[in-house]
Amino acid sequence: MMEIKLRTLTDEQVKNLDQIAKENKLSREKLLSQIISEYLDGKNFLAAHRTFFKEEVAKIIPALEKNNQVMEQALSILDKESSHGD
């Protein structure tokens, strides 16, 4: 395991951190470790889903384009038939 030092927190922030840790029956170090882990896990989760959706959208786009072509052809045929029926 690696060690990380935080030097930019104000006295008030450290007091708040200690209070939250105490309320959760954790040490300050354990609380910070959990916060950082949850943040990183969340970022990994979002990145994985972003990749998944990007790949799925890439698969769907050709089908949507084909459907649009078919719909345009069908509308064109319907327009021709309705103009001949007048």
C-alpha positions in Angstrom: 0.0 0.0 0.0 1.0 3.6 -0.6 0.8 6.5 1.7 -0.8 9.8 0.7 -0.4 13.1 2.5 -3.0 15.9 2.3 -1.7 19.4 3.0 -4.3 21.7 1.6 -7.2 21.2 4.0 -8.1 24.0 6.3 -8.5 23.5 10.1 -12.2 23.7 9.7 -12.3 21.1 7.0 -10.2 18.7 9.2 -12.6 19.3 12.1 -15.5 18.4 9.8 -13.7 15.4 8.6 -13.0 14.2 12.1 -16.7 14.8 13.0 -17.9 12.7 10.1 -15.3 10.0 10.9 -16.5 9.9 14.5 -20.1 9.7 13.5 -19.3 6.7 11.3 -17.0 5.1 13.9 -14.0 5.3 11.6 -10.6 6.8 11.8 -9.9 9.9 9.7 -7.5 7.8 7.6 -10.1 5.0 7.0 -12.8 7.6 6.1 -10.5 9.3 3.6 -9.6 5.9 2.2 -13.2 5.0 1.7 -14.1 8.4 0.1 -11.2 8.1 -2.4 -12.0 4.4 -3.2 -15.7 5.2 -3.8 -14.8 8.1 -6.0 -12.3 6.0 -8.1 -14.7 3.0 -8.3 -17.4 5.4 -9.5 -15.2 6.9 -12.1 -14.2 3.4 -13.3 -17.9 2.4 -13.4 -18.8 5.5 -15.4 -15.9 5.0 -17.8 -16.9 1.4 -18.4 -20.5 2.3 -19.1 -19.5 5.2 -21.3 -17.5 2.8 -23.4 -20.3 0.2 -23.5 -22.9 2.8 -24.7 -20.5 4.3 -27.2 -20.0 0.8 -28.7 -23.8 0.0 -28.7 -24.7 3.3 -30.3 -22.0 2.6 -33.0 -23.8 -0.7 -33.7 -27.3 0.9 -33.9 -26.5 3.8 -36.2 -26.2 1.7 -39.4 -29.6 0.1 -38.6 -31.2 3.5 -38.0 -29.7 4.8 -41.3 -31.1 1.8 -43.2 -34.5 2.2 -41.5 -34.6 5.9 -42.6 -33.8 4.9 -46.2 -36.6 2.4 -46.1 -39.1 4.9 -44.6 -38.1 7.5 -47.3 -38.7 5.0 -50.0 -42.0 4.0 -48.6 -43.1 7.6 -48.2 -42.0 8.3 -51.8 -44.1 5.4 -53.1 -47.1 6.5 -51.0 -46.8 10.1 -52.4 -46.7 8.8 -56.0 -49.7 6.6 -55.4 -51.7 9.4 -53.8 -50.8 11.8 -56.6 -52.0 9.3 -59.2 -55.2 8.8 -57.4 -56.3 12.5 -57.6 
